[in-house]
């Protein structure tokens, strides 16, 4: 199928890992993490997700602490993380004080902010279940048609949480899943916005419209001016993949085609930056 471009190429895949573990009820002196403890399979089929970064871990602890399976931290972080460590001790969840180099290996990143946690993934809802539980009134959702860069996904989730987006909708065949890198960039936003798994595109479109949603294809060329358009109270923004853009058949099936006017000095905004602009305009219309 041909595609209508929106977004930009680039990025990397973050692959959380699983490790052998021995529980500790109290902080232990920093100890070397062996190569065996760091090595792990790709997370794509794993029920566990390796998070790193203070806000990402705090968000899971605040919303679903029972999902936490293991915690690694720097000794300097012990005073700030007392509530989490006390909860771990009370619930027999292992945690371990490690050295900076070891934590960097566990996170596969230098942006760990002194903490790494292995948590259970949250299973995406079905579209029907999500619609059934959705309150009446204004709502906005994001349909991600191929977005795959974890840093873009994280930035999208952060904006979505900031503007109160109700859900991120994933096509039936999309391999997209939350990664540690995306969760860190989201700064806690990954816990605030649920993922919803769609069925066939035509069925999903019908279900969304029956719930009062209009769908807006976000395009680089040939779309109506976002800032002049009347945005409906219930709206799904459909965002295309970095580089390849949105599926052209899906774009034609949408109710609206919207573009973000600019100076013309660059072709378009990065997909995550565009998302922030789109959501800000929807929120402004609600006021």
N, C-alpha and C positions, 0 to 999 in steps of 0.2 A: 504494500500500500504506500502511496505517496504521503508525505508528512508536511505539515505547515510548521515552520521553525519557530520555536520560542525557547530561549535559554542559552546556555553556553557549555562548551565542553570542559573537561578537566576533572581532577580529583583522584582519589585513591580509595581502595577498599580496606576498611579496618576489620581485622579478623580477631575477635575475642577468642580466648583460649580457656580450656578447662585444665585444672591442675589437681594432682594428688593433694590431700589435705589432712592435717591433724588438728583437731579442735583445741583451743586454749581458752580457759575461762578468765584469765587475767593477762594483761600485756606482758609479752616476753621480750627479752633483749633482742636487738636486731640480729637477724641470722641470715646467712647467705641462702638465696633461693637457687636451687640446682637447675641445670639445663632441663632436666626431666620435668621439673615443676613448672617451667615456663612454656615448654612445648605443648601445643594443643591443636586439635583439628579446627577447620574452618567452622564458623558459627552458623552457617546457613541452615543446617539441619538440627541444631542444638536447641534444647529447651532452655538453656542458660545463656545469659548475655553478660559479658564483662564490661562493667561501667567504670569510668574514671572521671575525676573532676568533682569538686565539692558539691556544686549545685545539682548535678545529675544524681549523685548518691543521696543527698538530702531529700530530693523530691520523692524518691522511692521510699525512703524511710518514713516520710511524712504521710504518704498515701497508702502504701501496701508493704509494711515492714516484714510481713510473713514471707514475702518473695525473696528476701535477702538470704543467701546461702553461705557466703564467705566474705570476709573483709580483710584487706591488707592496708596498712597505714604506716606513715613515718612516725617516729617517736615524738617529733615536734607537734604532731597533730592531736596527740592524746587529750590535752586539755580542752580543745574545741569540740572534740567528738565524744565527750563523756556520755551524753544521752544515748547515742548509738551503741557505744561499747557496753553500757549497762544493760541495754535491751538485749544485746547479743549474749551477754553472760547469763541473763535471766532466762533466755530461751534456747540456750545450748547451741548457739550459732558461733562457729569458729571465727576468731580474728587473730591476726598476727602482725607484730611490729617487724618491719623489714627495713633494709637500707635503701637509700635513694636509687642506687644503680639497679637493685632488684625490683623496686617498684616501677622503674622506667621500663624494665623488661616485661614485667607483668602487664603493664598498660600498652606496651608497644608504642609508647608516646612519651615525650617529655612534659606533656601538658596534663599531668595526672593530679596536680594540686594536692599531693600528699595522701591520696586515698584511692583505692581500687576496690570494687565490690563485684562479686558474681551474684547475679539475681536471676530469678525465673522470668522468662519472657511472658508478656501478656498476650493471650491469643486474640487476634482480631475478631471483632463482632461480625455477624452477618448484617447485610443491609436491612433486612426485615426487622431484626432485633433492635438495631440502632434506631430506625424510624419509629418503632413502637414505643421506645423509651424517650423519644425526643419531645421536650415540652412544646406547647403551642407558641406561636409568635415568631419574631425574626430569628433567622439562623443562617449561618454561612458555613459551607464545607468546601474542601479542596479535593479535586479529582486529579491525582498525579498520574499522567499518562506517560510513564517511562522515566521519570526523574530517578536517577540512580546515584549521583555523587553524594557521599555521606555528609560532606560539609554543606552542600546545598540543602539536603534534607534537614539537617540540624537547624540551619538558619530559617528554613520554612516553618519548622515546628516552633521555633522561638517566636516568630511573628504571629503564627497561628494562636499560640497561647496568649500573647499580648493582646490580641484583638478579639479573643473569645470565640475562636472558630470551634464549631461543634464536632468536627471529625475530619480526618484525612481518609479519602476513599481510594482504595487500591484495586485496579482491575484484576479480573480473575486470574490472568496468567502472569501478573507482575511478580518478579522475584524480590521486589523491594522489601527490606526488613530493617528494623532499627539496629544500628551498630553502635559500638562504644564511641566512635568518633562523632556520629550524628548526635548522640545523647549529650556529649560534652558541649558541642556547639549550641545545642538547644537550651543549655543552661537551666534545666529543669522543665522545659516546655514539653518534653517527650511524655511526661507523666500527666500533663494537663489536656492533651488532645488524643482521643482514641483513634486507633486504626480500624477501618471497616473494610472487609473483603467483599467485593462485588461479584455478582454472577455475570451472565452474558450482558454485553453492553446494552442491547435493546431492552432487555428486562430491567436492567438497572435504571435506564432512562425513564421507562414507564413508571417504575416504583417511585422514583424521585419526583416526577411530575405529579403523580397522584397524591403525594404528600405536600404539594404546593411549591415545589422548587422549580425555578428556572435555571437553565444551564448556560453558562457563558464561556465560549471558547476564547482564550487569550491568544491573540495573534500579533505578529509584527507588522504585517501589511494588510490593508483592506478592512480593518476593523473600525467600529465606531469609536469616537473619542470617549475614553473612560470618564473624563471629568465633565462631559456634557450629557452623558447617558443617565436615564432614570433607572437606578438599580433596584430590583425587587427586594422585598423584605426577606424572602427565602431564596438564596442564591447558591449555586455551586460553580465555582471557578474551575475550569478545566485547564490544567497546565501541562505543557509538552515537555518532552525529554530535552536534556542538555544536548545541543548540537543538532539532533535529528528533528526535534520539535514534535508537535502533536499529530496524531493520526488524522489525515485529511477527511476520512469518512466520519470520524467522531466529531470533528470540527463542524462539518456540514449538518450533523444531527442536532447540534446545540441550538438554543433559542436565540442567543445573542453572540455577536462576534465583537470583542472589545480589544482596543489597542491603547497603549500609553504614549501620548504624543511627546516628542522630544525635539532636540535641536537638529537631529539628523547627522551629527558628527560621529555617532556610532550606530550600528544597526539596531541594537536593542539592549535592554537591561539583562543582567544575569537573572536566571529564573527565580532565585531567592529574593533578590532585590525587587523584581517585578511583583512578587507575591506580597511584599510589605506595602507597596504602593496600592495594589488592588484592594487589599484588606483595609487599609487606611481610608480609601474612598468609600468603601461599603459602610464602614463604621461612621464616617462623616454624614452619609446620607441618612443614617438612622437617627442622628441628632437633629 
